[in-house]
Structures are given as C-alpha cells and as structure tokens.
Amino acid sequence: MSQQGSLPAVMPIEQRGYAHPEALVSTEWVASHLEDPKVRLIESNEDLLLYETGHIPGSVKVDWTNDLNDPIVRDYVSRDAFEKLLRAKGISRDTTVVFYGDKNNWWATYAFWVFRLFGLENLRLMDGGRQRWAEEGRPLVTAVPSYPQGDIVVPARDDHRIRAFREEVLAHVLAGRRLVDVRSPEEYRGEKLHMPEYPQEGALRGGHIPGARSIPWARAVNPDTHTFRPASELRALYVEENGLDPKGDTIVYCRIGERSSHTWFALTYLLGYANVRNYDGSWTEWGNGVGLPIER
C-alpha cells in the first residue's frame, strides 16, 4: 500500500530548472515502466548484499566490486568483459538503462559514470533511489529476473573526457584550476584517513589536494526526500558559496571516485557544466603517492 501521502512532497523534476532533466526519472515513472521491455532497471548499492533482501521488480544487480572492476589491475574491466556483462543482463542497443541504489544513489551514480566512461548514452537515474521507493510503500521482491541475451555493442572506453588521472590532477593543481573534495569535512581536514566502514581504503597521509574546496557530496540531496535539490539551490551551493565556474575545468574526487561520481552527475547533468572530470584514483592514490603535495 502506498504511503506517499505521509511523506514530504517532492517537486516534479521538470520544475526544478535542471540543464538536463531527462537524465532523471521519478519513482512514478519507474513504477509505470516496470513491464516495459525496452527499460532495464539496474540496482547498484554500497551494501553488496542488499539486492538479495528485496529489489524493485524486474531490476538486475550490478556489483561495483566484481562486475565493474578488474580483479588484478586497479582499473575497470575491458570493453569485451563489460559488453558481455550488459548482454547477460538483457541490455540491447535500444534499451533505456535506469540506475538506482541505496544511500541517496551514491553507488548508482558511480555505475552511471562507469557506463558513460564506456560511451553509453541512453542512461537515467531514478531520483530518490531505493530509499524513496521503499518509503513510498512500493513493492520490493526477492525473485531474480532472467532476460534473453541482449545485443548491445559497447564502444571503446574513453579515459580522458570525464576521467582524470594522477598526472592530470597534478597539472591541474599547478595551474591553479578548481578541484572539489566531496569527502566528509573530517577527511578533508586530515582528521580521518578513511571512512570507518572502509579501513582497507585508507591512506598514509590525511588532508586534501592543494586548492581543493570541501563540498561534501550529500549536500546536493534533500535529506527529507532523498531527491536532488533544485537547480537554484545547487547553484547557491556550487557557484555562490564555492565559486565554481560553470565554464571552467573542474575535477572532483573522494577516496576511490564513488562519492565524487555523485557530484559529477549533479554538476554535469543538473547544472550543465561541460568540463567536469572524476578522479577515481582519489585519496587512496593521492594520499599514498610519493612526491604528491597535500594540504591540511
């Protein structure tokens, strides 16, 4: 039974003033497309076991650890492996892929970013994520769907348009260009070397990349509804409060690029910034790097 009447109201996506409102879909839109064969829902969570406890009917799981990352090299899987994964999920050339997940779509935007890294464009994000869906009383099931093999063709990965590497970040710093650190203020100040849940992804040094502004990723989300804030509030946060230039070259980072993918999505799709790159090496690389400068 729906509980929507007791929840805080959500401003319609088309009324929020986004540069690319088509990148977001509402829970209502998803509910009306559950039987659409040309829509594939992908759940990607921080909690790797959450999908098995219940998920949106018809959705498939993408495990950010085992599905997207190479087990030997610290990089993403090959084009062939990625194409094989997507075809196994029943994704074809005409499929609209809609991502959602836990914790305000934190890892869903990471999966979205990796899909864009491989050049895929017909992608959407369910605003509010798994938590909004559940709070509205919408169904979660444990049955794992099976789909016919898809026929999607994955392009060669473009590692330079939306991704930044260590040497590029260093050049960015030396040129005095803008960086955004989306971690917690405690991580930014160097008081914590990692989030408590991720001791294996810490660094030898605490602090932040020189010149980076501290803008925690979750500030882009309304905590009452789990949905993105309207464009006016996002501009107040990123432009008025922190001086980000919509036409500038911006690099965002966190610890391994997952939280910063959320900010990359907000800046790129909701505010229309044209030159935002995600540094997925982030603090686990920079904080351990020999000869790399830090600030505290």
C-alpha positions in Angstrom: 0.0 0.0 0.0 1.3 3.4 -0.9 2.5 5.7 1.9 3.1 8.7 -0.3 0.5 10.9 1.5 2.6 10.9 4.7 5.9 11.7 3.0 7.4 15.1 2.3 6.2 16.3 -1.1 8.7 16.1 -4.0 9.0 18.9 -6.5 8.4 17.5 -10.0 11.7 17.0 -11.9 10.6 19.2 -14.8 10.0 22.1 -12.4 13.5 22.2 -10.8 15.3 24.0 -13.5 17.9 21.4 -14.5 20.0 21.7 -17.6 19.2 18.0 -18.5 16.1 17.0 -16.6 15.8 13.9 -18.9 18.7 12.3 -17.0 16.4 11.9 -14.0 13.2 9.8 -13.8 10.8 9.7 -10.8 9.7 6.7 -8.8 6.3 7.2 -10.5 7.9 6.9 -13.9 9.7 3.7 -12.9 6.5 2.2 -11.5 4.7 2.8 -14.8 7.5 1.2 -16.8 8.1 -2.0 -14.8 6.7 -4.1 -17.7 8.4 -2.1 -20.5 10.8 -4.5 -22.3 12.9 -1.5 -23.5 13.7 -0.4 -20.0 16.2 -2.2 -17.8 16.5 -1.2 -14.1 19.9 -1.6 -12.5 20.4 -1.6 -8.8 23.9 -0.8 -7.6 24.4 -0.5 -3.8 27.1 0.3 -1.3 25.8 -2.8 0.6 26.6 -5.6 -1.8 24.0 -8.0 -0.2 21.1 -5.5 -0.1 19.7 -6.5 -3.6 19.1 -10.1 -2.4 16.9 -8.9 0.5 14.5 -7.2 -1.9 14.6 -5.1 -5.0 12.4 -3.3 -7.5 10.6 -5.9 -9.6 12.4 -6.7 -12.8 15.6 -5.0 -11.7 19.1 -6.6 -12.1 22.1 -6.2 -9.9 25.4 -4.6 -10.8 28.1 -5.3 -8.2 30.6 -2.4 -8.3 33.4 -4.6 -6.9 33.1 -7.7 -9.0 31.3 -6.5 -12.1 32.9 -3.2 -12.9 36.5 -3.5 -11.6 39.3 -5.6 -12.9 40.3 -8.1 -10.2 44.1 -7.7 -10.9 44.7 -4.2 -12.3 43.3 -1.2 -10.5 41.1 -0.2 -13.4 37.8 -1.0 -14.9 37.0 -4.2 -16.8 37.8 -4.5 -20.5 35.4 -3.5 -23.2 34.7 -7.1 -24.1 34.0 -8.1 -20.5 31.7 -5.1 -20.0 29.8 -5.9 -23.2 29.4 -9.5 -22.0 28.1 -8.3 -18.7 25.5 -6.0 -20.2 24.3 -8.6 -22.7 23.9 -11.1 -19.9 21.6 -8.5 -18.2 19.4 -8.4 -21.2 20.6 -5.0 -22.4 20.2 -4.2 -26.1 21.0 -1.3 -28.4 17.6 0.2 -27.8 17.4 -0.3 -24.1 17.0 2.6 -21.7 19.0 1.8 -18.6 17.8 3.3 -15.3 20.0 3.2 -12.2 19.0 3.3 -8.6 20.6 2.3 -5.3 20.9 2.8 -1.6 22.3 5.8 0.3 20.9 8.5 -1.9 22.1 6.8 -5.1 25.7 7.1 -4.1 26.8 3.9 -5.9 24.1 4.2 -8.6 25.8 7.3 -9.9 29.1 5.6 -9.8 27.7 2.8 -12.0 26.2 5.5 -14.2 29.6 7.2 -14.5 31.3 3.9 -15.5 28.7 3.3 -18.2 29.3 6.8 -19.5 33.1 6.1 -19.5 32.3 3.3 -22.0 30.4 5.7 -24.1 26.8 4.6 -23.4 24.3 7.4 -23.5 20.7 6.1 -23.0 21.0 6.2 -19.3 18.8 7.6 -16.5 18.9 7.8 -12.7 15.8 7.2 -10.5 15.6 10.3 -8.3 15.4 9.4 -4.6 16.8 6.0 -5.1 15.9 2.8 -3.3 15.0 4.6 0.0 12.4 6.9 -1.6 10.9 3.9 -3.4 10.6 1.9 -0.2 9.3 4.8 1.8 6.5 5.3 -0.7 5.4 1.7 0.0 6.2 0.5 -3.4 7.0 -3.2 -3.9 10.3 -5.0 -3.3 10.7 -8.6 -4.4 13.4 -11.2 -4.0 12.8 -13.0 -7.3 15.8 -12.5 -9.6 14.7 -11.9 -13.2 16.1 -13.6 -16.2 16.2 -11.9 -19.6 17.1 -13.0 -23.2 20.6 -12.2 -24.2 21.0 -8.6 -25.2 22.7 -7.3 -28.3 24.2 -4.1 -27.1 27.5 -3.0 -28.7 29.8 -1.2 -26.3 32.2 1.4 -27.7 35.9 1.6 -26.8 36.4 3.3 -23.4 37.2 7.0 -23.5 39.5 7.5 -20.5 40.0 11.3 -20.9 36.7 13.1 -21.4 35.2 12.5 -18.0 38.0 10.8 -16.1 41.2 12.3 -14.6 44.4 10.6 -13.8 47.0 11.5 -11.2 49.4 13.4 -13.5 46.5 15.3 -15.0 45.4 16.2 -11.4 48.9 17.4 -10.6 49.0 19.6 -13.7 45.5 20.9 -12.6 46.9 21.8 -9.2 49.9 23.6 -10.6 47.7 25.5 -13.0 45.6 26.8 -10.1 42.4 25.2 -11.5 39.4 24.2 -9.4 39.2 20.9 -7.6 36.3 19.7 -5.4 36.8 17.3 -2.5 33.4 15.7 -1.8 34.5 13.7 1.3 33.5 14.4 4.9 35.0 17.6 6.5 36.9 15.3 8.8 38.6 13.5 5.9 39.2 16.9 4.2 40.9 18.3 7.3 43.1 15.2 7.7 41.5 14.1 11.0 40.3 10.9 9.4 42.3 8.8 6.9 39.2 7.0 5.7 35.5 6.4 6.5 35.1 4.0 9.4 33.5 1.3 7.2 36.5 1.3 4.8 39.7 0.8 6.7 41.2 -1.1 3.8 40.9 2.0 1.6 42.8 4.4 3.8 46.0 6.4 3.1 49.3 7.0 4.8 48.6 10.8 4.9 45.5 12.7 5.7 44.4 16.0 4.2 43.3 17.2 0.8 44.7 18.0 -2.6 46.1 21.6 -2.6 43.5 24.2 -3.6 40.5 21.8 -3.4 37.2 23.1 -2.0 35.4 21.0 0.5 31.8 20.3 -0.7 30.5 17.1 0.8 28.6 15.1 -1.9 25.4 14.6 0.1 24.7 18.4 0.3 23.3 18.1 -3.3 20.4 15.9 -1.9 17.4 16.9 0.2 17.6 14.7 3.3 13.9 14.6 3.8 13.0 13.2 0.3 16.4 11.7 -0.8 15.9 13.5 -4.1 18.3 16.1 -5.7 17.8 19.7 -4.7 16.5 22.1 -7.4 19.0 23.8 -9.7 18.7 27.1 -7.8 19.9 25.5 -4.6 22.6 23.6 -6.4 23.9 26.9 -7.9 23.8 28.5 -4.5 26.0 25.7 -3.2 28.5 25.3 -6.0 28.6 28.7 -7.6 27.7 31.3 -4.9 29.1 29.5 -1.9 32.2 27.9 -3.5 32.9 29.8 -6.7 32.8 27.0 -9.2 32.9 28.3 -12.8 30.2 26.6 -15.0 32.6 27.0 -18.0 35.8 26.1 -16.1 37.7 22.8 -16.0 36.7 21.1 -12.7 38.0 17.9 -11.2 36.1 16.1 -8.4 37.4 13.4 -6.1 36.8 11.4 -2.9 38.5 8.2 -1.8 38.1 5.9 -4.9 35.8 8.0 -7.1 32.4 6.8 -5.9 31.1 9.7 -3.9 32.6 12.1 -6.4 30.6 10.5 -9.2 27.5 11.7 -7.4 28.8 15.3 -7.6 30.0 14.8 -11.2 26.4 13.8 -12.0 24.9 16.9 -10.3 27.3 19.3 -11.9 27.2 17.7 -15.4 23.5 16.8 -15.8 21.7 19.0 -13.4 23.7 22.3 -13.7 25.0 21.7 -17.2 28.8 22.0 -16.5 30.6 20.9 -19.7 34.0 20.1 -18.3 33.8 18.0 -15.2 36.1 15.0 -14.7 36.1 12.4 -11.9 39.5 11.5 -10.4 38.7 7.9 -9.5 42.2 7.3 -8.1 41.2 9.9 -5.5 42.6 10.0 -2.0 43.6 6.3 -1.8 46.1 7.1 -4.6 47.0 10.7 -3.8 47.3 10.2 -0.1 49.7 7.4 -0.7 51.6 8.9 -3.6 55.3 9.7 -3.4 56.1 13.3 -4.0 52.4 14.5 -4.3 51.6 17.7 -2.3 48.8 17.8 0.3 47.2 20.4 2.5 45.6 20.2 5.9 
